[in-house]
Amino acid sequence: MRKIKNLLVICLTVLALGILASCGACKHETGSWAANAEEHWKTCGLCNEQVEKAAHTFGEFEVIAQPAVGIEGTKVRKCADCNYVDRQTVPAIVVNTGVAEGDFAVYAKVPADWTSVNCYYFGEDKNALENTVSWPGAEMTCVNAEENIWGFVVPAGTGYVIFNNGTVQTADLLFATELNYYILKDGSDGKFIADYDLYTPAGDQPELNKYPSEIAEEETYSVYVKLPETWTAPNAYWWGGKGSQGWPGNALINVEGNVWTFDLTTVASGLIFNCDGLGQTADITSMNGLHAGNAYIVNDDLTFQAANYENGEFKSIEVKVDVPTDCYVKGGMNGWSAVAEYQFVYDAATDTATITIDIEADVEFKVTVGPEWSIEFNAGTATYSADEFADASGNIKCVAAGKYTFTITDVTKDSRALTIEAAK
């Protein structure tokens, strides 16, 4: 029995030595590379040993997503041996904003279809500066026709700039104290936003237009308005001339009861009454009522009439309304501009406007009637299938790409309505 046990021990020992000997001489069979952030290796499929282990051999970083203001970018580099990709973030662009301490040249890269560009500038509190010109601002100078880059010199105290072509504009852009280049891109509510960068002018750059040294004093006149009785702290927001302070505008002065007053510049080109939490009127100019008299009547449903105010009484004025019939789809597909390709066909006999167009998925847009943005249909005022379109912060967003027919009924009436349906 003891001999058998000894023989068994000997056999097991020999077997173990044989296995160890065979592993020591393993002819590794390996597959693809494995890696971590520091090194790479291959694993033997026979003995499970890691072989060819070494540190990565990286090339240069390549930026695959440029950083923007407040948005990180991405850069990558690849190992020449195992193709491992090292992905790292690029810090977001930090823009120092404030006010111009002196004359400051600003540049804007604008959409290709802008053939003239204006710069409207105002202070950090959104009040007009001594040298602020009437809307739409001062004409800029084209410094690079191929890239459509324009320049202008703003005065000390500038805290915001707006670039526009007289029809389409940017939002109120904060003035950058160290960067001078505003690269326009699609925004929301029909207004462009911008990336900030540094622009180095060419040696042969033309002399830039500059803010005027003196601005003629604007004339003002007293305006009276009869508002809904629920409006206890109303404001008037206007533009044109030096405009009012930033939205929601200037607080009105109470005369008595629901009668209020304020001083309006004679060169104002738009006017809106509003009250926090209780709504706002449309632009008074939409019914040609601006400057028609010295007063307005705003009804509970936010409709309004031009009027004259004398001896404590309001007397409505009959205003001839020139109702526009030019309708457009404006959005990401056309730079939020009035483009012929996206203009409705108006039928005066039926007072209806229609257009059939292809729309890609994720494109945002609005529909407008009249010059600029006089009347607009957004996600809250248009009728469409929820499977095909959605609300995107007030814009209408296409969910399912396709061909769609837009129909506006009662174009020249207050009952106008927009529907969007799949083309038949």
C-alpha positions in Angstrom: 0.0 0.0 0.0 2.9 2.3 0.9 4.6 1.6 -2.4 1.4 2.6 -4.3 1.2 5.9 -2.4 4.9 6.6 -3.1 4.4 5.9 -6.7 1.4 8.2 -6.9 3.4 11.1 -5.3 6.2 10.5 -7.8 3.8 10.6 -10.7 2.1 13.8 -9.5 5.5 15.5 -9.0 6.6 14.6 -12.5 3.3 15.9 -13.9 3.6 19.2 -12.1 7.2 19.7 -13.3 6.1 18.9 -16.8 3.4 21.6 -16.7 5.8 24.2 -15.3 8.3 23.3 -17.9 5.8 23.6 -20.7 4.5 27.0 -19.5 8.0 28.3 -19.3 8.4 27.5 -23.0 4.9 28.7 -24.0 4.7 29.9 -27.6 2.4 32.8 -26.9 -0.7 33.2 -28.9 -2.0 36.8 -28.7 -4.8 38.7 -30.1 -5.6 42.5 -30.1 -4.2 45.1 -27.9 -5.6 45.9 -24.4 -4.7 49.2 -22.8 -5.3 51.7 -20.0 -4.4 55.3 -19.9 -0.6 54.7 -19.4 0.3 51.5 -21.3 -0.8 48.7 -23.6 -0.3 45.0 -23.8 -1.5 41.7 -25.3 -2.7 38.6 -23.4 -1.6 35.1 -24.3 -4.5 32.9 -25.0 -2.6 29.8 -23.8 -1.1 30.9 -20.5 -2.9 34.2 -19.9 0.3 36.1 -19.5 0.5 39.8 -20.4 3.2 40.3 -23.1 4.6 43.1 -25.2 3.7 45.5 -22.4 4.9 49.0 -22.9 4.1 52.7 -22.4 2.0 54.4 -25.1 3.7 56.2 -27.9 1.5 59.2 -28.4 1.4 61.7 -31.3 0.3 65.3 -31.2 -3.1 66.4 -29.9 -5.8 67.2 -32.4 -8.7 69.4 -31.4 -11.9 67.7 -32.7 -14.4 70.0 -30.9 -13.4 73.7 -30.6 -14.2 75.3 -27.2 -16.7 78.2 -27.1 -17.7 80.7 -24.5 -18.7 78.7 -21.5 -18.5 75.4 -23.4 -15.5 72.9 -23.2 -13.9 71.6 -26.3 -12.3 68.2 -26.9 -8.8 67.2 -28.1 -7.5 63.7 -28.8 -4.1 62.0 -29.5 -3.5 58.4 -30.6 -0.9 55.8 -29.7 1.1 54.9 -32.7 1.4 51.3 -31.6 -2.0 50.2 -30.3 -4.2 53.1 -31.6 -5.4 53.8 -28.0 -7.2 57.2 -28.1 -6.4 59.6 -25.2 -9.4 62.1 -25.1 -9.1 65.3 -23.0 -11.2 68.4 -22.6 -10.1 71.8 -23.8 -11.0 74.5 -21.3 -14.1 76.6 -22.2 -13.4 80.1 -23.4 -13.7 82.6 -20.6 -14.7 86.1 -21.8 -14.2 89.0 -19.5 -17.1 91.4 -20.1 -17.6 94.9 -18.8 -17.5 98.4 -20.4 -15.1 99.9 -23.0 -12.6 102.2 -21.2 -12.0 104.2 -24.4 -12.5 103.9 -28.1 -12.6 100.2 -29.0 -12.7 98.5 -32.4 -15.2 95.6 -32.7 -15.5 93.2 -35.5 -18.4 90.9 -36.5 -18.5 88.0 -38.9 -22.1 88.0 -40.2 -24.2 85.8 -42.5 -23.2 85.7 -46.1 -26.5 87.4 -47.3 -25.9 90.5 -45.1 -24.9 93.2 -47.6 -24.9 96.0 -45.0 -24.3 95.9 -41.3 -25.1 98.2 -38.4 -23.8 98.4 -34.9 -26.1 99.6 -32.1 -24.2 100.2 -28.9 -25.3 101.2 -25.4 -24.2 101.2 -21.8 -23.8 98.3 -19.3 -27.1 99.3 -17.6 -28.8 99.2 -21.1 -29.2 102.9 -21.1 -28.2 105.0 -24.2 -24.8 106.6 -24.1 -24.2 110.2 -25.0 -23.1 109.1 -28.4 -25.7 106.3 -29.0 -27.3 106.8 -32.4 -30.9 105.9 -33.4 -31.8 102.3 -34.2 -30.7 100.4 -36.2 -27.3 102.0 -35.2 -24.3 103.2 -37.1 -23.1 101.7 -40.4 -20.1 99.4 -40.0 -17.2 99.1 -42.4 -16.6 95.9 -44.4 -13.0 94.8 -43.8 -13.1 91.3 -45.4 -15.6 90.9 -48.2 -14.8 87.2 -48.7 -15.5 86.3 -45.1 -18.1 89.0 -44.6 -16.3 90.6 -41.6 -17.3 94.2 -40.6 -15.7 96.6 -38.2 -16.7 99.6 -36.1 -15.3 101.8 -33.3 -17.6 102.0 -30.3 -17.2 104.7 -27.6 -16.1 104.5 -23.9 -18.9 103.2 -21.7 -20.2 100.6 -24.2 -21.5 97.6 -22.3 -23.6 95.9 -25.0 -23.6 95.7 -28.8 -26.2 94.6 -31.3 -25.3 93.8 -34.9 -28.0 93.9 -37.5 -28.8 94.4 -41.2 -31.8 96.5 -40.6 -34.1 93.5 -40.7 -32.4 90.7 -38.7 -30.3 91.2 -35.6 -28.3 89.7 -32.8 -29.5 89.5 -29.2 -28.0 92.1 -26.8 -24.3 90.9 -26.8 -22.2 91.6 -23.7 -19.2 93.8 -24.6 -15.9 91.8 -24.3 -13.1 93.8 -22.8 -10.3 91.7 -24.1 -11.7 90.0 -27.2 -12.9 92.1 -30.2 -14.4 89.6 -32.6 -18.0 88.4 -32.6 -18.8 85.4 -34.8 -22.6 85.2 -35.3 -24.4 81.9 -35.1 -28.1 80.8 -34.8 -29.8 81.7 -31.6 -33.4 81.6 -30.5 -36.4 84.0 -30.9 -35.2 84.9 -34.3 -32.0 86.6 -33.0 -28.4 85.6 -33.5 -25.9 85.0 -30.7 -22.1 85.0 -31.0 -18.9 83.3 -30.2 -16.1 85.6 -29.1 -12.6 85.6 -30.4 -9.7 87.8 -31.2 -9.4 89.4 -34.7 -6.2 90.9 -36.0 -6.9 93.4 -38.8 -4.9 93.3 -42.0 -2.3 96.0 -42.6 -4.3 97.4 -45.5 -7.6 97.5 -43.6 -9.8 100.5 -44.5 -10.5 103.1 -41.8 -13.4 102.0 -39.6 -16.5 104.0 -39.2 -16.7 105.5 -35.8 -19.4 106.7 -33.4 -20.4 110.3 -34.0 -18.8 112.8 -31.6 -22.1 114.7 -31.1 -25.7 113.5 -31.3 -28.5 116.0 -31.7 -30.8 116.0 -28.7 -34.0 114.1 -29.4 -37.3 115.8 -29.0 -39.9 114.1 -26.6 -43.6 114.6 -26.0 -45.9 113.4 -23.2 -47.8 110.3 -23.9 -50.9 109.1 -22.0 -52.2 105.6 -21.8 -55.4 104.0 -20.3 -54.5 100.5 -19.0 -56.4 97.6 -17.5 -57.2 98.4 -13.9 -55.2 95.3 -12.8 -52.0 96.8 -14.0 -50.5 98.5 -10.9 -46.8 98.8 -12.0 -46.8 99.1 -15.8 -43.8 99.8 -18.1 -43.3 101.2 -21.6 -40.6 99.6 -23.7 -39.7 101.4 -27.0 -36.9 101.4 -29.5 -35.6 103.8 -32.1 -33.7 106.9 -31.1 -31.9 106.3 -27.8 -34.7 103.9 -26.8 -35.9 103.1 -23.3 -33.8 101.3 -20.7 -33.6 97.5 -21.0 -36.6 95.3 -20.9 -39.2 95.7 -19.4 -38.7 99.4 -20.1 -39.4 102.6 -18.2 -41.8 102.6 -15.4 -44.9 104.7 -16.1 -46.1 107.6 -13.9 -49.6 107.4 -12.6 -51.9 110.3 -13.4 -55.0 109.0 -11.7 -56.8 105.6 -11.5 -55.8 103.6 -14.5 -54.4 106.6 -16.5 -50.6 106.7 -16.8 -48.0 108.9 -18.6 -44.4 109.0 -19.8 -42.2 110.9 -22.2 -41.6 109.3 -25.6 -39.0 110.3 -28.2 -40.4 111.5 -31.5 -38.1 109.1 -33.4 -39.3 106.0 -31.6 -40.0 103.2 -34.1 -41.7 100.7 -31.9 -43.6 100.7 -28.5 -44.9 97.9 -26.2 -46.8 98.3 -22.9 -46.3 95.6 -20.4 -46.9 94.6 -16.7 -45.0 91.9 -14.9 -47.1 88.7 -14.7 -50.1 90.3 -16.5 -48.8 90.3 -20.1 -47.8 92.7 -22.8 -49.3 94.3 -25.9 -48.1 93.7 -29.4 -46.0 96.5 -31.0 -48.1 99.5 -31.4 -46.8 100.0 -34.9 -48.5 96.8 -36.0 -51.7 98.9 -36.4 -49.9 102.1 -37.6 -50.8 103.7 -34.3 -47.4 105.0 -33.2 -47.3 108.8 -33.0 -50.9 108.9 -34.4 -51.9 110.9 -31.3 -50.7 111.5 -27.8 -52.4 108.6 -26.2 -53.4 104.9 -26.3 -56.1 102.8 -24.9 -55.2 99.2 -23.9 -58.1 96.8 -23.3 -58.2 93.9 -21.0 -57.6 91.5 -23.9 -54.4 93.5 -24.7 -55.9 94.9 -27.9 -55.3 98.7 -28.2 -56.4 101.9 -30.0 -54.6 105.1 -30.8 -56.2 108.1 -29.1 -55.9 111.7 -28.0 -56.0 112.7 -24.4 -57.5 116.1 -23.6 -59.1 117.6 -20.5 -58.9 114.2 -18.8 -60.7 112.3 -21.6 -59.5 109.8 -24.1 -60.9 110.1 -27.7 -60.1 107.2 -30.1 -58.5 108.0 -33.4 -59.5 106.2 -36.6 -56.2 104.8 -37.9 -55.9 103.4 -41.4 -54.2 100.1 -41.0 -52.0 98.9 -43.8 -52.2 95.2 -43.1 -49.1 93.2 -44.4 -49.5 90.1 -46.4 -45.9 89.0 -46.9 -45.4 85.8 -44.9 -42.2 83.8 -44.4 -40.8 80.7 -42.6 -37.7 81.9 -40.8 -35.4 79.6 -39.0 -32.2 77.6 -38.9 -32.6 76.6 -42.5 -32.2 80.2 -43.7 -30.4 82.2 -41.0 -33.8 83.4 -39.6 -34.1 85.8 -42.5 -36.9 86.6 -45.0 -35.8 84.5 -48.0 -37.7 84.2 -51.2 -37.5 80.4 -51.2 -39.4 80.4 -47.9 -42.1 83.1 -48.7 -45.8 82.1 -48.7 -48.0 82.6 -51.8 -50.8 84.9 -50.8 -54.3 84.6 -52.3 -56.3 87.8 -51.8 -59.6 86.2 -52.8 -59.5 83.8 -49.9 -57.2 85.9 -47.6 -55.0 82.8 -47.3 -51.3 82.2 -47.6 -49.6 78.8 -48.2 -46.2 77.3 -48.8 -45.0 73.7 -49.1 -41.4 73.0 -48.2 -39.0 70.2 -47.1 -37.8 70.5 -43.5 -35.0 68.5 -41.9 -35.2 67.0 -38.4 -34.1 69.2 -35.5 -34.5 72.4 -37.4 -36.1 75.2 -35.4 -38.2 78.0 -37.0 -41.0 80.5 -36.7 -43.5 82.0 -39.2 -43.9 85.7 -39.6 -46.3 88.0 -41.2 -45.3 91.5 -42.3 -41.9 93.3 -42.2 -39.3 92.1 -39.8 -41.1 90.3 -37.0 -44.3 92.4 -36.9 -46.6 89.3 -36.3 -45.2 85.9 -35.5 -46.4 82.4 -35.0 -44.4 80.2 -32.6 -44.9 76.9 -30.9 -47.6 78.4 -28.7 -49.7 79.9 -31.6 -49.4 77.3 -34.4 -51.4 74.1 -34.8 -49.5 71.0 -35.8 -49.1 67.3 -35.0 -47.1 66.6 -31.8 -45.5 63.6 -33.6 -44.0 65.9 -36.2 -43.2 69.1 -34.4 -42.4 70.2 -30.8 -41.9 73.3 -28.7 -38.3 74.4 -28.4 -38.3 77.4 -26.1 -41.0 79.0 -28.1 -39.6 78.1 -31.5 -41.2 75.3 -33.5 -38.9 72.3 -33.8 -39.2 69.7 -36.6 -39.2 66.2 -35.1 -39.8 64.2 -38.2 -38.2 65.3 -41.4 -40.5 65.6 -44.4 -42.5 67.8 -46.8 -45.0 70.0 -45.1 -47.7 72.5 -46.1 -48.1 75.7 -44.1 -51.4 77.5 -44.3 -52.2 80.9 -42.8 -55.9 81.8 -42.8 -57.4 85.3 -42.3 -54.0 86.8 -43.0 -55.2 90.5 -42.9 -57.6 89.9 -39.9 -57.0 89.6 -36.1 -58.4 86.0 -36.4 -55.4 84.9 -38.5 -54.3 81.3 -37.7 -51.5 79.0 -38.8 -51.7 75.2 -39.4 -48.9 72.9 -40.4 -49.7 69.5 -42.1 -47.8 66.8 -43.9 -48.0 67.6 -47.6 -50.5 65.5 -49.5 
